[in-house]
Amino acid sequence: MDLSTRYLGLALRNPLVASASPLSNTLDGVRRLAGAGVGAVVLFSLFEEQVRQEAERNARLADAGTDSFAESLSYFPADADADPGPRRYLSLLERAAGAVDIPVIASLNGVTPGGWASYAREMQDAGAAAIELNISYLPGDPHIAGREVEQRHIDILRRVKDAVSVPVAVKLSPYFSSAGEIALRLDEAGADGLVLFNRFLQPDIDPETLTVVPGIDLSSPAEARLPRTWIAILRGQVRACLAATTGVEGAADVVKYLLAGADVVMSASALIRHGPEHAAVLLDGLSEWMGRKGYSSVTELRGILAVPAGTDQAAYQRAGYVRTLRAADSALALW
Ligand SMILES: Cc1cc2nc3c(=O)[nH]c(=O)nc-3n(C[C@H](O)[C@H](O)[C@H](O)COP(=O)(O)O)c2cc1C
């Protein structure tokens, strides 16, 4: 069975990628993921806030807070306090890149345009095969216009592209008025890959303690429908590679993303839930499905259920919506 895949110009042994999570917070974690068979590993993100903390400590350079600070904090690796700065990150990256024979992709989460380029370059110098920009910018100020948020994404990408020669992917939020258009704009601005979609950790309220609690819920397969729909729409419309992230629990979820047109399929929640070795279960299941359906390479099946080129998108979406409503009507009639 030929599972080999190209992503961001890199040759991968298969299309399963461990996405950024605490599993890649240590060298041992990266080794375990590689040992379980994934095609590439994305390290957990280096957050600009961490960079700032270190800069503040070292040079007493204070900087403004950010809208996404609270959200980003909930992503912090557990031992961030021990060495919150980029040095630990860059050292892990360098050691990981040397220790495993699969591409190690660095992930950068910044806020201000100025904060991105130099760290991206340091990541490249430390051995990153590619850089994933985790642009989790949440405009908490309701006066910020959508176009401004979009432009920030483009500006950040351009800055980083100018600073590095390794491929650059952008991990996007689904919260755009037109997620398709921002994808096209990023593609035009030179993104080598689009990672659809970032999954925000949203705080919850505990009514017993009357407190706001940070929520780190793992995903479920139903959440894959949104990114899968956009991958099916964008397949064939962008030059950039498409990476699917969210809701992979079993091999069927990997298959569905590939059929929709994903170049690679990422997993975090399932690998956290079941352990990194679950990667082997996903890959075995993919091979088993391919054998049963008569496919000998992932290239043959990738995108066969993408939205066909030239489709009237509005009519296509509407037809699906109407079909769904009819199915719901029939189901209710059975009650
Ligand atoms: C505990 C946890 C930590 C995460 N940390 C990061 C991170 O540092 N950077 C990032 O881009 N995404 C991070 N993510 C998001 C995942 O990479 C992934 O995109 C998201 O969870 C959806 O995939 P899944 O459904 O397979 O979990 C994190 C997710 C979880 C659950």
The ligand as an SDF file (V2000), in Angstrom:
LIG
                    3D

 31 33  0  0  0  0  0  0  0  0999 V2000
   -4.3760   20.3450   24.7300 C   0  0  0  0  0  0  0  0  0  0  0  0
   -4.2230   20.9590   23.3650 C   0  0  0  0  0  0  0  0  0  0  0  0
   -3.1600   21.8060   23.0920 C   0  0  0  0  0  0  0  0  0  0  0  0
   -3.0250   22.3890   21.8260 C   0  0  0  0  0  0  0  0  0  0  0  0
   -1.9520   23.2050   21.5720 N   0  0  0  0  0  0  0  0  0  0  0  0
   -1.8320   23.7700   20.3400 C   0  0  0  0  0  0  0  0  0  0  0  0
   -0.7250   24.6040   20.0260 C   0  0  0  0  0  0  0  0  0  0  0  0
    0.1930   24.8180   20.8200 O   0  0  0  0  0  0  0  0  0  0  0  0
   -0.7030   25.1710   18.7950 N   0  0  0  0  0  0  0  0  0  0  0  0
   -1.6570   24.9380   17.8500 C   0  0  0  0  0  0  0  0  0  0  0  0
   -1.5710   25.4620   16.7400 O   0  0  0  0  0  0  0  0  0  0  0  0
   -2.7050   24.1260   18.1140 N   0  0  0  0  0  0  0  0  0  0  0  0
   -2.8020   23.5470   19.3270 C   0  0  0  0  0  0  0  0  0  0  0  0
   -3.8560   22.7180   19.5840 N   0  0  0  0  0  0  0  0  0  0  0  0
   -4.8410   22.4700   18.5100 C   0  0  0  0  0  0  0  0  0  0  0  0
   -4.5380   21.1560   17.7820 C   0  0  0  0  0  0  0  0  0  0  0  0
   -3.2970   21.1990   17.1220 O   0  0  0  0  0  0  0  0  0  0  0  0
   -5.6160   20.8360   16.7530 C   0  0  0  0  0  0  0  0  0  0  0  0
   -5.5570   21.7630   15.6850 O   0  0  0  0  0  0  0  0  0  0  0  0
   -7.0100   20.8680   17.3240 C   0  0  0  0  0  0  0  0  0  0  0  0
   -7.0570   20.2900   18.6030 O   0  0  0  0  0  0  0  0  0  0  0  0
   -7.9980   20.1200   16.4170 C   0  0  0  0  0  0  0  0  0  0  0  0
   -7.5590   18.8070   16.1710 O   0  0  0  0  0  0  0  0  0  0  0  0
   -8.1150   17.5370   16.9850 P   0  0  0  0  0  0  0  0  0  0  0  0
   -9.5730   17.4990   16.7820 O   0  0  0  0  0  0  0  0  0  0  0  0
   -7.3940   16.3690   16.3810 O   0  0  0  0  0  0  0  0  0  0  0  0
   -7.7580   17.7650   18.4240 O   0  0  0  0  0  0  0  0  0  0  0  0
   -3.9860   22.1150   20.8260 C   0  0  0  0  0  0  0  0  0  0  0  0
   -5.0450   21.2370   21.0990 C   0  0  0  0  0  0  0  0  0  0  0  0
   -5.1670   20.6520   22.3420 C   0  0  0  0  0  0  0  0  0  0  0  0
   -6.3020   19.7070   22.6030 C   0  0  0  0  0  0  0  0  0  0  0  0
  1  2  1  0
  2  3  1  0
  2 30  2  0
  3  4  2  0
  4  5  1  0
  4 28  1  0
  5  6  2  0
  6  7  1  0
  6 13  1  0
  7  8  2  0
  7  9  1  0
  9 10  1  0
 10 11  2  0
 10 12  1  0
 12 13  2  0
 13 14  1  0
 14 15  1  0
 14 28  1  0
 15 16  1  0
 16 17  1  0
 16 18  1  0
 18 19  1  0
 18 20  1  0
 20 21  1  0
 20 22  1  0
 22 23  1  0
 23 24  1  0
 24 25  2  0
 24 26  1  0
 24 27  1  0
 28 29  2  0
 29 30  1  0
 30 31  1  0
M  END
$$$$
